[in-house]
């Protein structure tokens, strides 16, 4: 049987790149030839570090470096450096065509980021290349996103009198949980979704980094056709595992702490709290009395994040908390920290990778969503019983006091039900990953499907992409 050759195309941002690299490592380990398309230059230093580490560890995976055209003045409101690069990529994807067409062995499938899938569909339209999409957010947020082109939120279409939006089969979402750029027809993000969502009926399958224990109802609803008819089958392939060997982080202070006694605090790769909020968080951590390991960010793009911890938090705080707290500025291996036995809780902005990492590793979450998909991700945490949601508005909207933060920390750390449930979820994940477990079976089915695609690619005429979908809806 021909070996399938699969290309993966992640867009900007570490939170997008990491799940693509994890999926790439998974399918390569199961026998596919894999090419990862990487961006040059990357917006953040952490993206280039992840890329270097990945290819050093997986020399058998090929790399196709792609340099998008420079960003030109946008027709939309788009000031975020990561979104600006996505816009530049959207305007240059056609440049990739000859490179993709020249890959050897010939490509049998592309796994695309949602933000470029319409261009990828155009490239593959007259070739026997199957297209898949990897969705890097929760199934819950994705179920909102697929509805967006049908709604006109800026004109309140679909919004009920009580300020909610109905997700058919999935209940109501408060409009206050939907990030403002999604309402704004002039924002690049809504335009991007409008142009790409219609292609989701033309791809072979949609992968989500999620799993039944977190989102079974939503995954079923997406596959039922109730949200939108004709959506390609949604396969829950998560939670993804690290592409590195999982080992203990090199943090002697953490090794000395009692089991489950330390709160890990991190807001992901691209969220910096405003300065006054950082200081309140500092006060809250101190008042809570818990031990903490805090990854401090003061700038959205890590290359610009140059201030020292002392400058930001003050010497006296660091002196007072030196035995029970540790603050790190810079990149840490978050999943290794979450796996450490001393970690007993996680204050998270609810980036979806962070949520799935904590769920996989059995760590309860204090959810403090800040933007984007994060409030809907926080709903998932609450519903799955693995944590507590502090609904404190969007980033910078209100100043949350140290007292309020300390109270919520205690609530989450004291309540054993979150810890018990988080451990249950961890165990379910372990079972699903075993040979013959749900995830293993799903991945085997996917590999068979890739192989069939590779055979078609080698031996038959181009045909319509929709014709040969094999996946069962679940
Ligand atoms: N991450 C990490 N070390 C850091 C900051 C982030 O390993 O110092 C990883 C984290 O484990 C996750 C990803 O970066 O895999 C961030 O993705 P997420 O979806 O949680 O949030 P985003 O950064 O996209 O907001």
Boltz pocket constraint, residues with backbone or C-beta under 6 A from the ligand:
constraints:
  - pocket:
      binder: B
      contacts: [[A, 13], [A, 14], [A, 15], [A, 16], [A, 18], [A, 136], [A, 266], [A, 267], [A, 268], [A, 269], [A, 270], [A, 271], [A, 295], [A, 330], [A, 331], [A, 332], [A, 333], [A, 334], [A, 335], [A, 350], [A, 351], [A, 352], [A, 353], [A, 354], [A, 355], [A, 357]]
      max_distance: 6.0
